[in-house]
Amino acid sequence: MYLVNGEEVSKENFVAPVEDLVIWRGDGIFEAIRIHDGYLFALDKHIERFKSSAKKMYFDNINFSEIEKDLIKVASNYETGYVRVIIGRGASIEDFNVYIFHQEPVDFPDTYSLQSQKAHWMAGGDFSLEELDNIAAKTTSYAMNMNETRFAERNGFTDALLINREGIVLEGPSFSVGWIKNDEIFVPDLDLGILDSVTRKCLLEIADEGALKVSEARITISDLYDVDSVFILSTAKHAIFVEKVDSSKYSEDKLITEIKNSFKAKIEKEKS
Ligand SMILES: Cc1ncc(COP(=O)(O)O)c(C=O)c1O
């Protein structure tokens, strides 16, 4: 199902004009929400982040309650996959369009290998969220992230691991990361300018509820080589084990299974 500004259109008509700023400047924002057995998990958190991205990127007068209804409408036709929503700037500054569509489930590898690469375009801790309001928006300007994925793939890795100038671990080009050391789970802090990942947020919520112990921390890539286990997190990936970062190999910690199980329980709880 395809919607443009709330109107259902055919696949052939689900197009954005090349002259729109979202195409040639990447001037847009987006969200992807996963459908679990017909249910849109963590929809409220995605809407909250979408509102925040809209504010940061000066998309005014967006009717988020209509968007939320449209997301539910599209999702109600499917058991699995994702609903994606993009607000794209039109040909002029005041102009925008809202595109919503269903995406089929994507197959991911069971384990990942990551190649670390410096992300020169990310705040990486040089600016905090308090200092600069527009960092960490989920925008459609993803070319550099995709470039790092392609580079890592060409070198035989599943994907990239972005680090800052000093080698502090940030995130993946399209996922968050976490690590386990001495039976403790860690994720990088948001002042590094990483995306405020909904999945990372859910993991911290799971920790607050007492199911797991998770802390926010910073780690250099060389210290990451010595941890017990590494995993990635995203709407599409509720904790996938990373078997290798650069040339360092890990074994899968039992806590990764516990994270996966906690997510299953959280989804069931939210649904009921
Ligand atoms: C750069 C980046 N970091 C992290 C994530 C994970 O975010 P979420 O858990 O909200 O899917 C994504 C997801 O697309 C991403 O693109």
The ligand as an SDF file (V2000), in Angstrom:
LIG
                    3D

 16 16  0  0  0  0  0  0  0  0999 V2000
   22.5790    5.7210   11.8380 C   0  0  0  0  0  0  0  0  0  0  0  0
   21.6220    4.8560   12.5680 C   0  0  0  0  0  0  0  0  0  0  0  0
   21.8680    4.5770   13.8600 N   0  0  0  0  0  0  0  0  0  0  0  0
   21.0410    3.7730   14.5800 C   0  0  0  0  0  0  0  0  0  0  0  0
   19.8960    3.2380   13.9990 C   0  0  0  0  0  0  0  0  0  0  0  0
   18.9740    2.3970   14.8250 C   0  0  0  0  0  0  0  0  0  0  0  0
   17.8200    3.1500   15.1100 O   0  0  0  0  0  0  0  0  0  0  0  0
   16.4350    2.4610   15.4590 P   0  0  0  0  0  0  0  0  0  0  0  0
   16.6800    1.5840   16.6370 O   0  0  0  0  0  0  0  0  0  0  0  0
   15.5410    3.5920   15.7910 O   0  0  0  0  0  0  0  0  0  0  0  0
   16.0200    1.6860   14.2560 O   0  0  0  0  0  0  0  0  0  0  0  0
   19.5870    3.5220   12.6700 C   0  0  0  0  0  0  0  0  0  0  0  0
   18.3900    2.9650   12.0510 C   0  0  0  0  0  0  0  0  0  0  0  0
   18.0680    3.2220   10.9180 O   0  0  0  0  0  0  0  0  0  0  0  0
   20.4690    4.3540   11.9430 C   0  0  0  0  0  0  0  0  0  0  0  0
   20.2310    4.6530   10.6650 O   0  0  0  0  0  0  0  0  0  0  0  0
  1  2  1  0
  2  3  1  0
  2 15  2  0
  3  4  2  0
  4  5  1  0
  5  6  1  0
  5 12  2  0
  6  7  1  0
  7  8  1  0
  8  9  2  0
  8 10  1  0
  8 11  1  0
 12 13  1  0
 12 15  1  0
 13 14  2  0
 15 16  1  0
M  END
$$$$
